[in-house]
Amino acid sequence: MKLPTSNTGRFFFYFSMQFILYGLAVANGRAYVQASYLWTAITDILMATQSFFILRRVAKDSDDDLHGPSLIGYITGGVCGSMVAIYVTKIIYGQ
C-alpha cells in the first residue's frame, strides 16, 4: 500500500486512520469501564492490529511529505472518531 500523494488523498488517509483509532479507543474505554471482557478483548485486538499496520506504513513516510492536510486530517479524524464511537457504543452497550 502506497500513501496518497495529493493533498486531498493525504487528508483522507490520515483522517480515516485516526477516525478508526479514536473510535476504537473510545469503544475500548467504554467496554472496560463496563467490565465487558469480550468487547474489551475485541477492541484491544483491533487497536493493536490497526496500530501495527499503520505505524509500519507511516514510518516509511518522509518528513518532507507531512504537511497541513496530513495534520488536519490526523487531528479531525481523531475527534470525529471519538464522537461517533460514543454514539455507536451507546447503542451497542446499551448505556
Secondary structure, 3 states (H helix, E strand, C coil): CCCCCCHHHHHHHHHHHHHHHHHHHHHHHHHHHCCCHHHHHHHHHHHHHHHHHHHHHHCCCCHHHCCHHHHHHHHHHHHHHHHHHHHHHHHHHCC
